[in-house]
Amino acid sequence: MAPAAPRFLPRHRIVESVGLPQRPVDRIDAVLAAVCGLVALAVYSRTVIPEILPYDGGEFQVLGVSGGHAHVTGYSIYLVMLRLFAALPIGEPILRATVFSAVMGGVAVSLVYLCGRVASGWRVGGVALAAAWGGAATVWSQSIQAEVYTTASVFTAGVLWFVLTWLRDRAWWRLMAAGILGGASLGVHGSVGLFAPGIGCALVMAGLDRRSVAGAVAGVVIGIGLFLTAFWVVDRQVDRNDVFTSVYLPWAEAFDSTPEQLAKPAARLAFLLDAKQWQKSMFADPVRTMPMNAYWYLRVFRRDFTWLWMGLAGFGLGVMVRRARPLAALIVVGLVVHHLYTFNYAIPDVYVFFIPAFLYVGVAGAVGLGALLNAARLEPARWAMPVAVAVAVAAAFGAQPVAKLRDVERGESGELVRDQPSNLELTRQREAMEKLIAILPPDALVATDWELLYRLIYLARRAGRTDLKFIEGRPWGIEHMPMADYHARIAQLEAQRPLVFSSASPTLVALGYTGDPLARVASQNFWRVR
């Protein structure tokens, strides 16, 4: 363990001890950070999805209007921020959650610029990292739909920014700020917490003093307090169609709970943090899951970054090992911990968990670019600096530039971002759901899947069909529930109401039901069960 830096140690010696450049961030950097964020916001806003979304996106859009809890792990800080933003008179209320993702994407890009600026020591390095990370297709895809990942990126980049600047000047309050963001991230996305081991190694290697330790601990405590406060605020926003009402209460027994237990706030908090619904997908089959996720990771990474940036990241890691070992520990340990978790998580949309890892690789690339620019500055040949800047531009903007420009020109991200149906297809699906709602029997219990659940809830509410009750028919995580118990629970929920079931997978027959067809929406058949 490196000894704590004495207070009388000259500032430049502290800087040299961790290998970070000494150039301070100034007003010009603040302006450039704002410009990077505004450009990103303009691009994301131009290509934002203008429809009610399937899956989690639809849930967040509805909760932004109505309030209530989201699926585990709850995202209470995100929901409070979303509700505040959704109160602004900006466009259609249901689309404000989508716009919020674009705004948070712009804020994240601004913070990423600052991280690149500090890590590289060059404004060119900051701009290059902002362009490379913010222009990555995966980051872009989460900035144009209602999701938590751009907000999580704000917290992640904020933590990293404060840690990097603490390594530079040892101001204790920076670790306190990092701790607040880290503690509060419990209410945004759990992936932010995967930064902790790498950051801990970096701080120990750099040498901690008592004020910095006290500041970090106090910050974490304050952050957790903010998370608990946000949970209390969200928990008071009772809504008849939030995730507890539509998913967890109907199937409480399958999640080793009861409706009576989930009626208590403390039990709801524990349920959300325990993430019972997803536990079966974590570290269940490493031999099969890790190679598969690693394969997808490499495919996504190759799509999002240029080979040139990958080379700069490798070069930057070598520079850090020689000159900035605390920062190297942060990057290496962080990458190992993050990938150990992500590669063992067997869910269909695991690619969104790669976004924090992109920030690690991005910072390593910024360090490599900074070393290249430093070498060019010392090179007497006039061509050295223009070549280094050209490398920065090619590395940052070279990943699929034609597809990106085409998407911006068309105002739709169908060319580059393909994790959602096209705007036209989403419109057609909405129109089909509106027709379905018009013909649903009075007082029907509608059991559908997660893809359509919140879209139907919103459209039914808009159509004035408050008589309808919607639940998720087969939630993720209840596959172990015996079929007899499943049928008994459906019968209890039905309680003499007409039952409408959508059959996607598993089919209606596999569930042991028969029925009369009502409509077809998004490749799913809706049946009135006999």
C-alpha positions in Angstrom: 0.0 0.0 0.0 1.4 3.4 -1.0 1.8 5.8 2.0 -0.6 8.7 2.3 0.7 11.9 0.7 1.9 14.3 3.4 0.1 17.6 3.3 3.3 19.5 2.8 4.2 17.6 -0.3 4.2 20.1 -3.2 1.2 19.8 -5.5 3.3 19.0 -8.6 4.8 16.1 -6.8 1.4 14.7 -6.0 0.4 15.1 -9.6 3.5 13.3 -10.8 3.0 10.5 -8.3 -0.1 9.4 -10.1 1.0 10.4 -13.6 -1.9 12.8 -14.4 -1.2 15.9 -16.5 -1.0 19.1 -14.5 -3.0 21.4 -16.9 -6.0 22.5 -14.9 -9.5 22.4 -16.3 -10.7 26.0 -17.0 -13.6 28.0 -18.4 -12.7 27.0 -22.0 -13.1 23.4 -20.9 -16.5 24.1 -19.4 -17.6 25.7 -22.7 -16.2 22.8 -24.7 -17.9 20.3 -22.4 -21.2 22.1 -22.8 -20.8 22.3 -26.6 -20.1 18.5 -26.8 -23.2 17.8 -24.7 -25.4 20.1 -26.8 -24.2 18.6 -30.0 -24.9 15.1 -28.7 -28.4 16.3 -27.5 -29.1 17.7 -30.9 -28.2 14.4 -32.6 -30.1 12.3 -30.1 -33.2 14.6 -30.3 -33.1 14.4 -34.1 -33.3 10.6 -34.0 -35.4 10.1 -30.9 -38.2 7.5 -31.2 -41.5 9.4 -31.3 -43.8 6.5 -30.1 -44.8 4.6 -27.0 -42.2 1.9 -26.6 -42.3 -1.8 -25.8 -40.7 -3.5 -22.8 -39.0 -1.3 -20.2 -39.3 1.8 -22.3 -43.1 1.7 -22.2 -43.0 1.2 -18.5 -40.8 4.2 -17.9 -42.9 6.3 -20.2 -46.1 5.4 -18.3 -44.5 5.9 -14.9 -43.2 9.3 -15.9 -46.8 10.3 -16.3 -48.5 8.3 -13.5 -45.9 7.6 -10.9 -45.3 4.3 -9.1 -42.6 1.7 -8.8 -40.6 0.3 -11.8 -39.4 -3.3 -12.1 -36.5 -4.5 -9.9 -34.2 -3.0 -8.8 -36.7 -0.1 -8.6 -34.6 2.9 -10.0 -36.2 5.3 -7.5 -33.6 8.1 -8.0 -34.2 7.8 -11.8 -37.9 7.9 -11.3 -37.9 11.0 -9.1 -35.6 12.8 -11.7 -37.9 11.6 -14.5 -41.1 12.8 -12.7 -39.5 16.2 -12.2 -38.5 16.4 -15.8 -41.9 15.1 -17.0 -43.6 18.0 -15.2 -42.1 20.4 -17.8 -44.4 21.4 -20.6 -42.3 19.7 -23.3 -44.2 17.9 -26.1 -46.5 14.9 -25.3 -46.4 13.8 -21.7 -45.9 10.1 -22.7 -42.8 11.0 -24.7 -41.1 13.1 -22.0 -39.3 10.0 -20.6 -37.7 9.5 -24.0 -36.6 13.1 -24.2 -35.2 12.8 -20.7 -32.9 10.0 -21.9 -31.7 12.3 -24.7 -31.0 15.1 -22.2 -29.2 12.8 -19.8 -27.2 11.4 -22.8 -26.1 15.0 -23.5 -25.1 15.6 -19.9 -23.2 12.3 -19.9 -21.3 13.3 -23.0 -20.3 16.6 -21.3 -18.9 14.7 -18.3 -17.1 12.2 -20.6 -15.4 15.2 -22.2 -14.1 16.3 -18.8 -12.9 12.8 -18.0 -11.0 12.7 -21.3 -9.6 16.1 -20.8 -8.2 15.2 -17.4 -7.0 11.8 -18.4 -5.2 12.9 -21.6 -4.3 16.5 -20.6 -5.5 17.7 -23.9 -8.8 19.3 -25.0 -8.5 17.3 -28.2 -8.4 14.2 -26.0 -11.6 15.3 -24.3 -13.4 16.0 -27.6 -12.2 12.7 -29.1 -13.5 10.7 -26.1 -16.8 12.5 -26.1 -17.3 11.8 -29.8 -16.1 8.1 -29.5 -18.2 7.3 -26.5 -21.3 9.4 -27.3 -21.3 8.3 -30.9 -21.1 4.6 -30.1 -24.2 2.9 -31.4 -25.1 1.3 -28.1 -24.9 4.6 -26.2 -26.8 6.3 -29.0 -29.5 3.6 -28.9 -30.2 4.3 -25.2 -30.3 8.0 -25.7 -33.3 7.9 -28.1 -35.6 5.8 -26.0 -37.0 5.8 -22.4 -34.3 3.9 -20.5 -32.1 4.3 -17.4 -28.7 3.8 -19.0 -27.9 7.4 -20.0 -28.9 8.6 -16.5 -26.7 5.8 -15.1 -23.9 7.1 -17.4 -24.2 10.5 -15.8 -23.6 9.0 -12.4 -20.8 6.8 -13.7 -19.0 9.6 -15.5 -19.5 11.9 -12.6 -17.9 9.4 -10.2 -15.0 8.9 -12.5 -14.5 12.6 -13.0 -14.3 13.3 -9.3 -11.9 10.4 -8.7 -9.6 11.5 -11.6 -9.6 15.1 -10.3 -8.9 13.8 -6.7 -5.9 11.9 -8.1 -4.7 15.2 -9.5 -5.2 17.6 -6.5 -6.2 15.5 -3.5 -9.1 17.8 -2.6 -11.1 15.7 -0.1 -14.5 17.1 -1.2 -14.1 15.4 -4.6 -14.2 12.0 -3.0 -17.2 13.1 -1.0 -19.0 14.1 -4.2 -18.0 10.8 -5.8 -19.4 9.0 -2.8 -22.7 10.8 -3.0 -23.1 9.9 -6.6 -22.0 6.3 -5.9 -24.4 5.9 -3.0 -27.3 7.5 -4.9 -26.6 5.2 -7.8 -28.5 2.4 -6.0 -31.6 4.2 -7.2 -30.3 4.5 -10.8 -28.6 1.3 -11.9 -26.6 -1.3 -10.1 -23.9 -1.4 -12.7 -22.5 1.9 -11.4 -21.6 0.1 -8.2 -19.3 -2.2 -10.2 -16.9 0.7 -10.4 -16.2 0.5 -6.6 -13.5 -2.2 -6.6 -11.4 -0.5 -9.2 -11.8 2.9 -7.6 -10.9 1.4 -4.2 -7.7 -0.1 -5.6 -6.7 3.2 -7.3 -7.3 5.3 -4.1 -5.3 2.9 -1.9 -2.4 2.8 -4.4 -2.4 6.6 -4.7 -2.3 7.0 -0.9 -5.4 8.1 1.1 -5.4 10.7 3.9 -7.9 10.8 6.7 -9.9 13.7 5.3 -10.3 12.0 2.0 -11.5 8.7 3.7 -13.9 10.6 5.9 -15.2 12.5 2.9 -15.7 9.4 0.8 -17.5 7.6 3.7 -19.7 10.6 4.4 -20.5 10.9 0.7 -21.7 7.3 0.4 -23.9 7.7 3.5 -25.5 10.8 2.1 -26.0 9.1 -1.3 -27.7 6.1 0.3 -29.8 8.6 2.3 -30.9 10.2 -1.0 -31.7 6.8 -2.4 -33.9 5.9 0.6 -35.6 9.3 0.4 -36.3 8.8 -3.3 -37.8 5.3 -2.6 -40.1 6.9 0.0 -41.2 9.5 -2.5 -41.9 6.9 -5.2 -43.6 4.6 -2.7 -46.1 7.3 -1.9 -47.1 7.7 -5.5 -49.5 4.7 -5.5 -50.7 3.7 -8.9 -53.1 0.9 -9.8 -50.9 -0.1 -12.7 -47.3 0.1 -11.3 -45.1 -3.0 -11.4 -46.2 -4.3 -8.1 -49.9 -4.2 -9.0 -49.3 -5.6 -12.6 -46.5 -8.1 -12.0 -45.3 -8.8 -8.5 -48.5 -8.9 -6.4 -50.3 -11.3 -8.8 -47.3 -13.7 -8.7 -45.9 -13.0 -5.3 -45.8 -16.6 -4.2 -43.6 -17.5 -7.2 -41.1 -14.9 -5.9 -41.1 -16.4 -2.4 -43.3 -13.7 -1.0 -47.0 -12.9 -0.4 -49.3 -10.0 -1.3 -49.7 -9.3 2.4 -45.9 -9.0 2.8 -45.5 -6.7 -0.3 -48.2 -4.4 1.2 -45.4 -3.1 3.5 -43.0 -0.4 2.3 -39.9 -2.1 3.9 -40.8 -5.4 2.2 -41.2 -3.6 -1.2 -37.8 -2.0 -0.7 -36.2 -5.4 0.2 -37.9 -7.1 -2.8 -36.6 -4.5 -5.2 -33.0 -4.6 -3.9 -33.0 -8.4 -3.7 -33.8 -8.6 -7.4 -35.4 -12.0 -7.0 -36.8 -11.8 -10.5 -33.4 -11.8 -12.1 -31.4 -14.0 -9.7 -31.9 -17.1 -11.9 -30.0 -15.3 -14.7 -26.9 -14.5 -12.6 -24.0 -16.9 -12.5 -26.3 -19.8 -13.2 -24.3 -21.4 -16.0 -20.8 -19.8 -16.4 -19.5 -22.4 -18.8 -22.3 -21.6 -21.3 -23.1 -18.0 -20.6 -19.6 -16.5 -20.4 -18.4 -17.5 -23.9 -21.7 -16.5 -25.4 -21.8 -13.0 -23.8 -18.1 -12.5 -24.6 -18.8 -13.2 -28.2 -21.6 -10.7 -28.3 -19.5 -8.2 -26.4 -16.7 -8.4 -29.0 -19.3 -8.0 -31.8 -20.9 -4.9 -30.2 -17.5 -3.4 -29.3 -16.3 -3.8 -32.8 -19.4 -2.1 -34.1 -19.1 0.8 -31.6 -15.4 1.6 -31.7 -12.7 1.8 -34.3 -9.6 -0.4 -34.4 -7.6 2.8 -34.1 -9.3 3.6 -30.8 -8.7 0.1 -29.5 -5.0 0.5 -30.4 -4.9 3.8 -28.5 -6.5 2.2 -25.5 -3.9 -0.6 -25.5 -1.2 2.0 -25.8 -2.7 4.1 -23.1 -2.9 1.1 -20.7 0.8 0.6 -21.2 1.5 4.3 -20.5 -0.6 4.0 -17.3 1.2 0.9 -16.1 4.5 2.8 -16.4 3.5 6.3 -15.2 0.1 6.2 -13.6 -0.4 2.9 -11.8 -3.3 3.9 -9.6 -5.2 4.9 -12.8 -4.1 1.6 -14.4 -5.5 -0.3 -11.4 -8.8 1.6 -11.7 -9.1 0.6 -15.4 -7.9 -3.0 -15.2 -9.7 -4.0 -12.0 -12.8 -2.2 -13.1 -12.9 -4.0 -16.4 -12.3 -7.4 -14.8 -15.0 -6.9 -12.2 -17.5 -5.5 -14.7 -17.0 -8.2 -17.3 -17.0 -11.0 -14.7 -20.5 -9.9 -13.8 -21.8 -9.0 -17.2 -20.5 -12.1 -18.9 -22.3 -14.2 -16.3 -25.7 -12.4 -16.8 -28.0 -14.4 -19.0 -30.6 -11.9 -20.3 -31.5 -11.1 -23.9 -30.5 -7.4 -23.7 -27.2 -7.9 -22.0 -25.5 -5.5 -24.5 -26.7 -2.5 -22.6 -24.5 -3.5 -19.6 -21.5 -3.0 -21.9 -21.9 0.8 -21.7 -19.9 1.4 -18.5 -17.1 -0.8 -19.9 -16.9 1.5 -22.9 -16.1 4.3 -20.5 -13.1 2.4 -19.1 -11.8 1.7 -22.6 -12.6 5.2 -23.6 -10.4 6.7 -20.8 -7.6 4.3 -21.6 -7.8 5.5 -25.3 -7.7 9.2 -24.1 -4.6 8.5 -22.1 -3.0 6.9 -25.1 -4.0 9.8 -27.3 -2.6 12.3 -24.8 0.7 10.5 -24.8 0.7 10.6 -28.6 -0.1 14.3 -28.6 2.7 15.0 -26.0 5.2 13.1 -28.3 4.0 15.1 -31.3 4.5 18.4 -29.4 8.1 17.5 -28.7 8.7 16.4 -32.2 10.5 19.2 -34.2 8.9 18.0 -37.5 5.9 20.2 -38.5 3.9 17.2 -39.7 3.9 15.5 -36.2 1.1 17.5 -34.6 -1.3 17.5 -37.6 -0.8 13.7 -37.9 -1.6 13.2 -34.2 -4.7 15.3 -34.5 -5.8 13.4 -37.6 -5.3 10.1 -35.6 -7.6 11.6 -32.9 -10.3 12.5 -35.5 -10.1 9.1 -37.3 -10.2 7.2 -34.0 -13.1 9.1 -32.6 -15.3 9.6 -35.7 -14.4 6.6 -37.8 -16.9 4.0 -36.6 -19.7 3.8 -39.2 -19.8 7.5 -40.0 -22.0 7.0 -43.2 -24.7 5.2 -41.2 -24.7 7.8 -38.5 -25.0 10.7 -40.9 -27.7 8.9 -42.8 -29.7 8.4 -39.6 -29.3 12.0 -38.6 -30.4 13.1 -42.1 -33.5 10.9 -42.0 -34.3 11.7 -38.4 -34.6 8.0 -37.5 -32.0 5.6 -36.2 -33.1 2.5 -38.2 -29.7 2.3 -40.0 -27.4 2.3 -37.0 -29.5 1.5 -34.0 -31.6 -1.7 -34.5 -32.7 -2.7 -31.0 -36.3 -1.3 -31.6 -38.8 -1.7 -34.4 -39.0 1.1 -36.9 -41.1 4.1 -36.2 -43.5 3.0 -38.8 -43.9 -0.5 -37.3 -44.3 1.0 -33.8 -47.1 3.2 -35.1 -48.8 0.2 -36.7 -48.6 -1.7 -33.5 -50.1 1.2 -31.5 -53.0 1.4 -34.0 -53.6 -2.3 -33.6 -53.6 -2.1 -29.8 -56.1 0.8 -30.0 -58.4 -1.3 -32.0 -57.9 -4.2 -29.6 -58.8 -2.1 -26.6 -62.0 -0.9 -28.3 -63.2 -4.6 -28.6 -62.1 -5.9 -25.2 -65.0 -7.2 -23.1 -66.1 -5.0 -20.2 -64.2 -5.6 -16.9 -61.8 -8.0 -18.6 -58.6 -9.3 -17.0 -56.0 -9.0 -19.8 -52.9 -11.2 -19.3 -50.2 -10.2 -21.7 -46.4 -10.2 -21.9 -43.9 -7.5 -20.9 -43.5 -6.3 -24.5 -47.1 -5.0 -24.7 -48.1 -4.6 -21.0 -47.4 -0.9 -20.4 -48.4 0.1 -23.9 -51.8 -1.4 -23.4 -52.1 0.1 -19.9 -51.4 3.6 -21.3 -53.7 3.3 -24.3 -56.5 1.8 -22.2 -56.2 4.7 -19.8 -56.2 7.2 -22.7 -59.3 5.6 -24.1 -61.1 5.8 -20.8 -61.2 2.0 -20.3 -60.6 2.1 -16.6 -62.7 -1.1 -16.3 -59.8 -3.2 -17.6 -57.2 -4.8 -15.5 -53.8 -5.7 -17.0 -51.2 -8.2 -15.6 -48.1 -9.8 -17.0 -49.2 -13.3 -17.9 -45.9 -15.1 -17.5 -43.3 -12.8 -15.9 -39.6 -13.6 -16.1 -38.5 -15.6 -13.1 -41.7 -17.7 -12.4 -40.9 -20.6 -14.8 -40.5 -22.9 -11.8 -44.1 -22.4 -10.7 -46.1 -25.6 -11.1 -48.7 -25.4 -13.8 -51.5 -26.4 -11.3 -50.5 -23.5 -9.0 -50.4 -21.2 -12.1 -53.9 -22.1 -13.1 -55.2 -21.7 -9.6 -53.7 -18.2 -9.3 -55.2 -17.2 -12.7 -58.6 -18.4 -11.5 -58.2 -16.3 -8.3 -57.2 -13.2 -10.3 -60.0 -13.7 -12.8 -62.8 -13.8 -10.2 -65.7 -14.0 -12.6 -64.1 -11.5 -15.0 -63.7 -12.2 -18.7 -60.2 -13.4 -19.3 -58.2 -12.3 -22.3 -54.8 -13.9 -22.9 -52.1 -13.1 -25.4 -50.1 -16.0 -26.6 -46.6 -15.4 -27.8 -44.3 -17.8 -26.0 -45.5 -20.1 -24.4 -48.6 -20.6 -26.4 -52.2 -20.6 -25.1 -52.4 -24.3 -25.7 -49.2 -25.0 -23.8 -50.7 -23.1 -20.8 -53.7 -25.4 -21.0 -56.3 -22.9 -22.2 -58.6 -22.6 -25.3 -60.2 -19.5 -26.6 -61.7 -17.4 -29.3 -59.4 -15.1 -31.3 -59.8 -11.3 -30.8 -56.9 -9.7 -32.6 -53.3 -9.9 -33.5 -50.7 -7.4 -32.3 -47.0 -7.4 -32.8 -46.9 -11.1 -33.7 -49.0 -12.0 -30.7 -52.6 -13.4 -30.8 -55.1 -12.2 -28.2 -57.7 -14.8 -27.2 -60.9 -14.5 -25.1 -60.4 -17.6 -22.9 -63.4 -20.0 -22.7 
